[in-house]
Amino acid sequence: MGFLLGLTGSIGMGKSTTAGFFAEEGCAVWDADAAVHRLYSKGGAAVAPMQADFPDAIEDGAISRDRLRKIIAGDPTALPRIEAIVHPLVQEDRAAFIAAHPDGIVVLDIPLLFETGAERAMDAVACVSIPAELQRERVLARGTMSAEDLERIRARQMPNAEKCARADYVIETDTLEHAKAQVQAVMQDIERRRHA
């Protein structure tokens, strides 16, 4: 009998690193962002429907994230239309992954888990968290985003405190060692729940 653990957290909170720790513990990990990359790449399932609605978003047969960002910034109706194309395809990808891993603990790394209502399909949810100042420091240190970009993303995401309050587990990613120890504790608790 499988167990679905939703893993979520805002940008820069350490979700990818935490997902890696779950993989080290033997979990099958599905990554929503990686699924979107597959759908956006040349030959990906999102390219044709996106080209029909947003021809300017296509570059060399693939969907350009940079071009999409510009379209979204210039057209308030663009994001919901893009999501209407992409979300169902992402859900299909996720369902196929779950079907391929019927046993064990499957970790579903979904940044907008609560925002999209995906938590309803999970057996439990883990949320990664750090204080807002550390989040800001980490994101800006990447050098790929301005403070304004970060604020725009934060505005679209559910506040961290609310995510933590709704999650079954909160994993603080202040240090790698601390995060890893908490992942192991979550795994033990899930195993206990699965065999209770």
N, C-alpha and C positions, 0 to 999 in steps of 0.2 A: 504494500500500500504506500503510495507516494505521499509526500508532504510538500505543499507549495508555500515557500517563504518569500513574500514581497520585500524587496530591499529598496529603500528610498532615502531621499535626503536632498537638500538644496545644493546648488552649484558650489564646488570648492570644499565640500564637507568631508571628502574622503571616501566616497561611495565606491569608486572603482577599486581602490586599494582594499577596501573591506570585502568587496566581491571576490577579489583574489584570495583573501584569507579563507573564505567559504570554499573556494575551489580547492585550496590546499587541504581542506578537511574532507574532501571527497564529494562535494556537492556538484551537481551539474548546474552551471550558471548561464542564464540567458540574459543578454544585455540589449535593452531597448535601443540605445544609441547605435550599437553595432548593427542591429536589424535595420535601422533607418539608413545607415551607410550602404548596406547591401541593396536596399530598395532604390536608393538614389544613384547607385553606380550604373555604368553602361550595361544595358540589358536588364536592369532592375525593374521590378514590377510597378514601381511608381512613375517611371520615366514617361511612358505613353500617356497616362491620364493627366499627368502634370503638364506635359507639353500641350495638350489640348486646351487647358485652362490658362496656363502661364508659359507661353512659348519663350519669353525672355529669360526664364529660369534655366533653360537648357544650354549646356556648353559641352561640345565634343561628345554628344550622345548621352550625357549624364546630367543630373540635376546639380547645379552650382549652389552651394550653401551661401556663398557671398552674394550672388545675384538674388537669391530668395530673401536674404536679410534686407537688401535694398528695396525689393518689392514690398515686403511687410512694413518697412519704415515709411514707405510712400503711399500705402493704400490700407486704410483701417479695415477693409472687408477681406483682405487677402488671407490673414492668418486662419480664420475659421474655415475658409474654402480649402486651404492647404491641408488643414487638419482633417477635413471631411474625406480627402483623398488618401492621406497617409495613415491615419489611425486604424481604419479597418484592415489595411495591409499588414500593419505591425501586429495587430491582434491575430491574424492568420498565421504569421510567422511564429508568434508565441505559442499558439495552440499546437502547431506542428512540433515545436520543441518539446512541449509538455508530453505530447503523445509518444514521442521518441524516448522519453525517460519516465516510464510508468512507475518505477520503484525508486526508493531513496528520497533524499531531500533535494528538491529543485529550487534554486534561488533565482528569482526574477528581478533583475536590476532595472527598476522603472523610475526615472526621475520624477515624473508627474503621476505617480501611483494614485494618490488621493484625488488629485485634480481631475483625473479621467475616470474615477470610480472603480479602478482595477482592484482595489483592496477587497472588494466583495468576492472576488474569485480566489482569494488567498486563504490558507489555513492560519497564517499569522503574518505580521508585518514587523520588520526591523527598520528603524530609522537611524541614520548616522547623523551626528550632531557635533558642532563645536561652537564656541561663542562667535557672534557676528564679526568682531574685530579680527579674529583669526581667519575667518572665512574670507573677509575682504583682502587681508594680507596675502593669503594663498592664491586667490583668483588673480589679483593684480600682479603678483610675482611671475605668473605664467607669461605675461607680456602679450597676451592675445586679445585682451579686453580692456576697455577703459572703465573708469568708475561709473560712468553713465550707463555703459552696456550692462554692468553688473546690476545697477539699480533697476534697469528695465526688466531684466530677467527676474530679479527678486519680486518685482511688482506683479509678475504673472504667476509666481509660485505661492502656494499656501505658506503662511508664516511658519518658521521653524518650530516655534513653541507649540503651535497647533498640531503639526505633524507628529512631534514627539508625544503629545498628549494622546493622539489617536493610535499610536503604534503599540504593539505588544512588547517590543524590546527597543531600547535606545542604546546605541553603541557610540560612545564618545571616542572620537578619533584624534584626541590631542597628541598622543604618541603612538607609534606603530605597535609597541609592546602592549600598551593598554588596549588598543583596538583588537589585537589578535587574541588576547586573553578573554575579552568580552565575546568575541566570535565563538571561541571554544565553549564558553559558558552557555551561550545561546544554543549551540549544537547539543550540548548535554541535556538542556531543558527540553528541546524538541524531541530528542530520542526518548526521554522519560514520558513525554506526552503521547508519543506514537505507540509506546508499549504499555501504557497504563491500562 
